[in-house]
Structures are given as structure tokens and as C-alpha cells.
Amino acid sequence: MKKTRYALVVVIIAFASFTWSFKEDLFQVSKNLDIFAAVYKEVSINYVDETDPSDLMKTGIDAMLDNLDPYTSYIPESEIEDYKLKYVSTQFGGIGASTVFIGGKLFVNEVSEGYPAFNQGIKPGDQLLRINDVDVKGKDRNSVSQLLRGPKGSLLKLLVLRDGAQLSKELTRDEIKQPNVSYSGIIDGLAYIRLDKFLENSAQEVKDAALELNKQHPAGMILDLRYNGGGILQEAVKIVNLFVAKDVLIVTQRGRNVEKTINYKTIYQPVLPDLPLTVLISGSSASASEIVAGALQDLDRAVIIGQRSYGKGLVQQTFNLPYNSLVKVTVAKYFTPSGRCIQAIDYSHKNEGGKNDRFADSLITKFNTRTGRSVYNGNGIYPDITVHNTKPSPLILSLVSKSMFFDFANNYWKKHPSVAEAKVFRISDEDYAAFVNTLEDKDYSYVSQTERLLTNLRTEAEKEHKLAAVKADLENLQDKLLVNKKTDLMLHKEEIKRILETQIVSRYYFEKGKIMQAFQYDKELESAKSVLRNSTKMLAILKGEGDYKTIGDPLKSIAEVTDKD
């Protein structure tokens, strides 16, 4: 009886403490809202120059949220449609064409087969002069996008410049569908599904593709999540459910608010419970992609291949605000079936430089998959098989950023009415030489990594008052580097050819053609095919035999640096 009374007292005290804390929080919120409103009012009324009340408020809100994490954000009414397209829906009203700014001019970059731009003869390389009688000169990308999009069935007038002649085009906007599954097919007897995002209906798209491919009795399946930045958590759970039994824990979300703590389990019988499965990931695979890869890894259901994923273990939820606006708030962290949270950046603390670091080594903890393989938290999803990805050279980055492939691809398309099938298309050495010749009068200047190191060395020499002693040597090295840069176009020939081929093949075979053409060079795809053809190796990986007992060296993976970090 005494124990019961004691327990009751503890509960009452705990409840009272919680109630007091809750009331204190409400008081602080109310107090600070009053202060904020007072400051906003006085500045709006009394500031020496004219202010825009909406801009002033948005600046204040953005500054408040920027101190939290990159994913908590305010969405005003004017940005709601873009938000839905990015995070929720895959459909919008438009013409099915992408654009690019080159030298301040707006060009059509690609068109999508079967949509209004394609049907009305809009071509890559067309310069857009006016959209609905609005001059595009001086417009930014967002403004152009707003001009091109509109309700399905509405009219759109374009004035384009092609080969020196102006052409007027009138199009009727249609519903543009950007599927989550951008490609699916059989590759060398294996089912392949490329999932680009986890928006509405993504799980159904994967299911439909998987069942259709399974009719051809593939020896295994490759689910490609590379460069997939994620999306809706529930869609990720449904996708895992295609391959995993009913009533299995897939992911747990835990927040400060107990109402945000939710366990997500599979609720259906799987459609492909026994088909051998591999998942491709990259450093850009994030969020829902990591839930799928992490759950399938923890449950020993699939072999993960590629590079360490991004490491976004946070869950966002949107809340309605007055005047048709929204706020997207990080409400929880998610945990894979083994219990690990793969969040890589610690947004709750900042270093002396005011930046967020990765979680400390001391916080990295080991967890176990179903069969006892070792996996780790705080560092993204580390693949079972790592395929090293070569970082683009400064030359490549310069050529791409300055759109040096654009004109050559368009001219190639005009001169060649047809080319080989997308899956085997390649350009010749003669074609590459012709491309190099087009660069002779172009500015694609860049700074190589060696030049950066040389600049740093010169700076350090100045700091230590040793520049005079090494100046001649540094200048000699600089001259040699300039000579060597002239050979970079040949040194990086194969890499440049691949990008050029992608640009060219899109003119003939559109988005799916680009995907198919890239298979020729795909190292991760080859690794996946090799594993699926070797059942002994696949079983050894999933059982954690030998070198496969530990998935990733945590100290090594922490030391890795990706562009997104």
C-alpha cells in the first residue's frame, strides 16, 4: 500500500512539474511574441526609409528559423505551389520544356516527348525572347518558371529566335507529370527501377514497375536511389513493405513532443519477399532514401552498393498558418530498425566559427542488424559494397557551369538525323576533336587543385617571410602548370565524352535515353549485377561473413568529405 501511495505521489509531482513547465513555456512564448510585434510595429511606422511590411516580416521569420536547421522554413502564400511541386505532388500545368540561361540569354535546354512544347515544334537551342508578351530579358529562373506554368488548358504564347529568324508559337498548357520512377526495365536479365523522389504515389509506381518486370522472371532486382533527396516518409515505408514481411518495424520517429513519437510497421503482405535485391545509393541519397536503404540493410534484406549516403535523419511536418502560408518544422529524428539515427550533422551546437559540425567520434555507437552485422549511427548509411566515385575535375565543373556542351550538342543534332540506339550510343574521336576545336575561342577558365595548393603555399611563404627564397621556384611551377593545363582536354577526354554523349543523346531519346546511355559507364550498376549473379557472395554479405561483418569503418567514414557537407 505504501509503495502504491509513493508511486502515486511521484506521478502527481511529475504531472505538476510538467504542467508548470508547460505554463512557463506558454508565458515565454506570449511574452516574446508581444516584444516581436512591438518591434515590428515601431520599425514599420518609424524607420527613416520606406519598408515593405511583408518583406520585413519574412526577413525576421527567416532569420529566426535559420538558427535551427536548413529544413525548418517558412513558406509564404506566393511560394506554396513551388513547395507542393518540390515536396508533395509530381504534377503541374506547363509545356514540358526546361530552360537554361547562357550569357544572359534564355534558351530551351530540353523538351519532353509528348508534351505541348514537343508537339508544337519547340526545339533545344531555341532562344526565348518573350513569354505571353513579357520580355524575358533580365528575368531570373523563378520568374521564367512562373511565366511558363499555369492552369491546364490555358494558352501560352512564345516568341522564339531560331537560326536568326523569329518564330511565334502558341501552345496550350497541359498537366505535366514528373513520375517518381523515371525508368524501369530489364538489364541483362535483372529488373532495374530508378526512383528519383518519394512524392505522392511513389510506392505505387515502384510496385507497378516491380510487378510488371517480375513477369519476365528476373534473377534479381536493382533499386536505384542515387541522387534521390527523399520526400514522404510513409512512401518509404510502403516501398520497403514490397520486399519485407507484414508487421515488421521499418522506422521509428521520436520528437520532443511525445505525440511525434511514432512506430511505422509494414501492414501488407510483401509482393516480392524472396527476389534477390540490391539498392544503389550515393552521397546525395537522403532522408526517405536512407530510410529505405537503412531498413533493408538492418533487416538483411538487400545488399547496399555505392557511396555513403548524405546523413539526414530528421523528420519535417508542415503546419498551416494564417493567410494561406505554411511553416515546415523539424519535429523528430527517425531511427532505423536496428535503433540507429543516421543524422550526420549536429544542428543543436555550433563550433567557434559559428558552423555546425558532424557528431563527435565519442557519440558514434555500434548497432546490429538482424543477423548481427555491425552498423553505426551518426554518419548516414554506409554501403555493404563501396564503389568509389571520382570527383569531377575543375575543368569539368567549368565546362558544365558555362554550358560549353550546349551549342555542340544542338549542332550535332542538326547534322545527324539519326544516331545509334541510346543504350549503345557513343561519339567518335573525330567528334571529340571537333568539340575541342569549338572551345578555342571560348572562355572556360578554371583553377586546378594544384594551382590552389600553389597559391596556398605562396601565402604561407609570405606569412613566414620566406617568399623571396622560393619565389623563383614558385613562378617556375606556375609556368609549368599553365603548359600542362593545355593538355587537360585530352587528360579528361573520357569524362568529357561521357557528358557530351549525354547532352547529344537527350536530343534524340529524351530523358529515358539519357538514363539508358549512361548504363555503359555505370560502375555501381556493374557491381550490383555482379553481386546478383553470385548468390554465394550475396549470402555471405547478408550473413556478415568475414570482411562483411562490419559495414563501414566509422572513423574512416567520418573523415570522408562530400560536396553536400
N, C-alpha and C positions, 0 to 999 in steps of 0.2 A: 504493500500500500504506500509506504514511504517513497519507494522508487517511482511509483506512478505519479505521486504528487510532485516529486522532484522533476520528473520529465515534463510534467505539465507546466511547472514554473519556468523551466528552461524555454519551452515553446512560447510561453507568454512574453518572456523577456525578449526573445529573439524577434517575435512579431512586433513588439513595442519598438524595438530598436530599428527594425525595417521601416515601420510607419513613420518614426521620427526622421529617419534618413530621407525617406521619400518626400516628406513635407519640406525638409530643408532644401532638397533639390528643387522642388517647385518654387520655393521662395527665391532661391538664387536665379532661376530662370526668369521669373517675373520681374525681379529687381533689375537684372541686366537688360531685359527687353525694354523696360522703361528708359534706361540710360541710353540704349542704342537709338530708340525712337526720338528721344530729345536731341541727341547729337545730329541725327539725320535731318530733323526739322530745322534746327538752327543753321546748319550749313546750307541747306537748300534755300532758306529765306535770306540769309545774310552774307553769303560768300561774295567776294568782290566781283567775280565774273559770273556769267550765266552758266548754270549747271543743268544737266539733263537728269531729272529725278530717277528715271528708270536705270540709266547708266550708273548713277551714283549708288543706287541700291544694289545692283548686280555686282559692282566692284566690291562693295562691302561684304556681300554674301560669299563671293568667290574667295576673297582674302581669308575669311573665316574658315571655309572648307579646305582651302589649300594647305592649311596647317595640319590636316588629319591624314589623308592619303590620296593618291591620284584618282581613286574610284568614287569617292563621295563628291557629288556635284549637283549644282542647281541647274534646272532646265526651264528657261522661260517659255512662254507660250509660242514665241516665234521659232523655237528650236524643237518643238515637240515632234513634228513629222520626221525630222532627221534622226531624232532619238529613237523613234519607233523602227525606222528602217535599219538602224545600226544594231539595236538590241532586241527587237521583238519580231517584226514582220519582215518577210522577204519580198514584198510586193509594193509597187508604186506606179504611178502614172507617168509615162515618159515615152521616149522614141527608140531606146535601145542603142545608144551610142555613147562612147566615152570620149573625153576631150583632153587635150594637153596644151599647155602654154609653152611656146618656144619663141624666144626673142620678143616677148611681149605680145605675140600674136596667138590667137586661139585656133587650134586645128582639131579635126576629128582624128582620134587615135585608132579606135577600133569600132566596128559595128557588130551587132548581134544578129545572127541569122534568124529570119522570120519576123523581125520586128519592124516598125514603121520606117526607121532610117534605112534599113536594108531594102525594104520593099520600094522605097521612093528613090533609090539610087544614090544615097549619100555614101561617100567613099572615104576610106582612110586617106589623109592628106588634104582633104577639103579644108580650106580656111573659112571659119565662121566670121562673118562681118556684122550681121545683125540678127537678133532673135526677137520675133514679134515687133519689128521696127525699132528695137532698142539696140543702140550701138554697143558692142561688147568691149570696145577699147577702154582700158582702164578698169574693167571689172575683175573681181577676184573669182576664185574657183567656186566659192559658196554662192555668189550672186549668179554665176552662169548656171549652176545646178538648179537654182530656184526658177530661173527663166525657162529651162528645158522641161522641168517637171510640171505636172498639172493633172487635173481630173481626166480619167479615162474618157475618150470620145471628144475631148476639146481640141481645137485646131491650133497648129503651131506653124508660123511662117519663118523660114530661114533664108538669109541671103548669104550665099557661099561664093568663094573665089576658087576656081579650079583651072589650072593651066592658063592663067592670065585673064580668063573670062568670068564675069559674074553670072551666077545662076540663082533663080528664085525657086524655092521649094516649099510646098505646102503639105504638111503631114497631119495626121490625126493621131493624137496620143493614144497609146494602148496600155493595158496593165502589164508592167514589166515584172516578170518573175525571176528572181535570182535564187535558184534552188540551193538548198543546203548541200546536197550531193551533186557536185559539179561533174563527176564522171564515175561510171561503173562499167565493168566489163571483165571478160576472161582474158588473162595474160598467161600464156604458156601453161594452160590447164589449171590456173589458180584464179579464184574470184578476187577482184580488186574493187574497193569502194573508196572514193576520195570524198571526205566530208570537210567542207570549208568553214562551217559555222554551226552553232547549236541554237538556231532560232526556231520559231514555230514550225511544227511538223517535221523537224529534222529526224526524229526517231522513226516516224512512219516512212520517211524517204529511205532511210537506211534499211528498214525492214523490207520494204517493197523491192529494193535493189538486191538485197541478200537472197530473198526467196526466189526471185527471177533467175539470179545467177546459179542458185543451188540446183535448178532444174537441169543444168548442164553437168552436174556431178563433179564439181571441182575437188581437187585434192586438198585444198585448204583455202583460207581467206586472208587477205591483207586489208586492214582498215587503216587508211592514211589520214592521220590527224596533224600532219606537218603544217605549220603556219596557221593553224586554227586557233584563234584567240578566245574561243569559248562562247558562252551565251547562257541559255536557260538550264539551270541545274537539273530540273525534273526530266528534261530531254536526255541528259547524260545518263540518268538512272535507267530510263526506258531502253536506251541503246545497250547498256550492259546486260539488261534483262533478256535481250535476244540470245545471249550466249550462256547465261547463268541461271541456275535453278530458281524456282519460286521461293519467296520468304527468306532471302539472303540479304544481310545488311550490305549496302553499297557505299553509303556515305552518311556521316553524321555532321550536322551543323550545330555549333554551340555559340551562343552570344551572351552578353552581359545580362540581357533580358531573358529570363527563363522561357518566355514564350517563343523565343527564337531558337530554342534547342529542339531539333527535330531529327529523328532517325528515318532515313529513306531506305526501304527494302524493296526487293523485287516483288511484284504482285501477280505476274503471269507465269505460265509455263514457258520455257525458252523455245524458240523456233529452231535454233541451231546449237544444241547443247554439246555436241560432240565434234563438230567440224574444227580441225586444227586452225588456230588463229594467231596472227601476228599483228602488231599495231606499230605504225611508224609515227615517231614524234620528232620535234626539233626544238631549238631554243625559243621559238615563237609559239609553241603549243602551250596554251594557258587555260586556267580556270576549268570549264567543263571538259576540255580535252584531257586535263590532268586527272579529273575525277574518273573518266573512263579508263585511261591508261593505268592509273594508280589502283583502281578497284580490280581490274583484270589481272594486274601484277600481284596484288596482295592475295587474290583468290587462286593464283597459279593457273589461270585460265588461258593466258596468252603470253607470247614472248614479245617484249617491248624492244624496238630497234630504232636507233638513230642517235640523237644528242640529248643531253639533259634538258628537261623542259624548263619553262620560264620560272615557275615557282609562285603562282598566285593562289593562295589558299584562303581567300576572303570571299564572303558572300554579300551581295548587294540586294537591297529591296527599294522599290520606288514608293513614295508617298505623295498623295495628291495635296496640292497647295492651292490657295485662293487664286482666282483669275486664270484658271486652266494651266497652271505651271506645276512642275514636279520637283522633288528632290530625291536623288538617288543616294542612299546611305549604306555604308558598310555596317551590317548588323551582326555578322557572325564570322567565325572561321569554320572551315569544313575539315573533316578528318576521314581518311580512307579506312577500309575495313580493318586494317592492322592497328589502327589508332593513331597514325601519324598525320600531322599537319604539314603540308609541303610548302607553306609560305616561306619565301626566301628573304624578303626584306622586312626589317623591323621598323614599322612606321610609328611605334609608340615612343621611340627615342631618336635623338639626333646627335651626331658627333660634334666635335668642336667647330667644324666647318659649317654646321647647320644642315648637314645632309643625313639621310637615313642609310644605315649600313646593313649588311647581312647580319643574321643572328650569330652571336658569338659561338666559337667552337664548343665551349663548355655546355651549350644548350642543345647540341646535336645529340639525339638519342636513337638507340637502335630499337627497331621493331621487327616482328617476324611475320612472314606470310603463312598461309595455311600449312605448307609443308616444312616450315622452319627456316626459309631463306631469310637472310638479314637485309632489311631495308632501313632507310634513315629519314628523319623528319627535317624540316627547315631548309630544304635545298632542292625543291622541285622533284620531278620523277626522273630518276636515273635509269637509263635503259639497261636491259639484260645484255644486249649486244650494242656496243658503241661503234658507230660509223663516223669517223672524223670528217667534219665538213670544212673545206678550205674557205678561209675568209677572203672576200673579194679584194683584189689589189686596188690601190688608189687610182690606177689607170682605169680599171673597170668602173669604179664608182664615178669617176669624172665623165666617162663616155656615156653612162646611163643618165646621170643627172643633167647632162647638157643635150640629151636627146640626139646623140650622134648617129644612132641607128635608124632614125625615123625616115629621112629622105631616101636613104639607100633601099630600105625595105619597100617603100612606095614605088620607086623607080624599077626595082626588080619585078614587082608585081605587074607593072605596066608592060614590061618587056617579055614576060613569060606568061602566056595564057594559062598554062597548067604546069604543075610540078608533081613529083612523086608523092605517094601516099604519105600522110603525116607521120606515121609510125616509122618510116624509113628515110624521111627527107633529110638531106644534108647538103650544104653548099660545097662547091669545089674550091681548090686552092686558087684557081683563077678568079672565082667570085670574091674570095677573101682579099686577093691582091687589088681587085677593083675597089673594094670598100676602103682599103688602106689609102688608095690614091685620092679618095674623096675627102680625106682628113687633112690633106696637105695645106689647105687654106683655112682650116677651122681651128678655133681656139678650144682646146681641151686640156689646158694646162692643169697640172696636179703636182702635189708634193708627195714624194715617195717616203716610205717609212725610214729609209736610210738617210734621206735629206733631213727628216725631222730629228733623227738622232744626232746628225752632224750639227744642226742648229743648237740643240741642247748642249752638245759638247762645247761649242763656241761660247755659249752663255756661261757655262761653268768655268771655262778657262778665263773669261773676263772677271768673274767673281773672285777667282783665286789669283788674279794678276799674272796669269801665265800665257795670255793671248799672244804677246809678242814672240814668245818662244815657239809657238806652234802655228802661228798664222799662216806661214808659207805652206805647211803641210795640209792645213785645213782647206786652203784655196786650191791646192793641187787635187785633193779629194773631190772638191766641189766640181772642178772641171771634168774629172773622170766620170762623175755621176751624170753630168749633162750629156756626155757622149753615150753612156750606157742607156740613158732614157730613150734614145732614138731607136734602140733595139727592143724596147718593151712591147711594141706591137707584134713582134714576132715571138718574143718570150711568152706572152699571154695569148698566143694565137688560138689555141683550142678553146679557152674560156670565152674569148670574144666571139668565136664562130658559133658557139652554142647559143649565146644571147641573140646574135644576128639571125640565126635559124629560127628561133622562137618568134622574133618580130616578123619575119617573112612568112612563116607558115600560118600565122594568125590571119593574114590577108586572104588565104585560100580556105582554111579549115576552121577558122574562128577559135573560140575558147577550148573546145574539146580537142581540136587539132594541136594546140599548144601543149596540152597535157600529154597527149599520145606521143608527140615528137620528143618530149623530154625524157620519156622512158628509156631511150637509148643510152642516156648518160647517168641514169639513176642508181647510185651506189647503194642506198638504203633499200630500194626495191630489189636489187640483185641479192642483197643479204637476206631479205625476207624470203625470196624464192628458194634460196639455198637451204635455209632452216626448214621450210615446209616440205622440202623434198628429202630431208634427212630426219626421219622420225626418231631415231636413236638420240641424235643431238638435241632435238626439241624436248624429248622426255627428260634428258639429263639436265637441261636448263630449268625446266619447271619443277624438277625434284630437288634442285640445288646441289647437284653432284660436283665435286672437285672445285674448280675455279668459279662455278656458278652459285656457290653457297652464299657469297656476299655480293649484293647488287650495288656496285659503285663504291669507291673509296671516298668516304666523306671529306677527308682532308684535301684530297685531290680535287673533288668537285667544288669545294668552297673556293679553291684557288682559281678555278676557271673564271673567265670574264666573258660575258656575252654583250653584244651591242645594246640589248634592252636593259641591262643593268645600269 
